[in-house]
């Protein structure tokens, strides 16, 4: 999540802002909080994708294509955590 996205969300929920900088108050804490929320979401998605992989493994007729697709989703989620 970018700093700009965090600022936009803070504005949408009408958090107080610094009249000098025009940025939400406690921006550093908001950024830390947003990173924690995003990390938890990625972890939850990883769990769900693992469940999908386990379900796909029980159906041998289309394992490889589905397995690859789920793996690609996992890679995308992990990459988001590196940003």
PyMOL commands that set and color helices and strands:
alter all, ss='L'
color gray80, all
select helices_A, chain A and resi 3-12+27-57+60-82
alter helices_A, ss='H'
color red, helices_A
deselect
rebuild
show_as cartoon
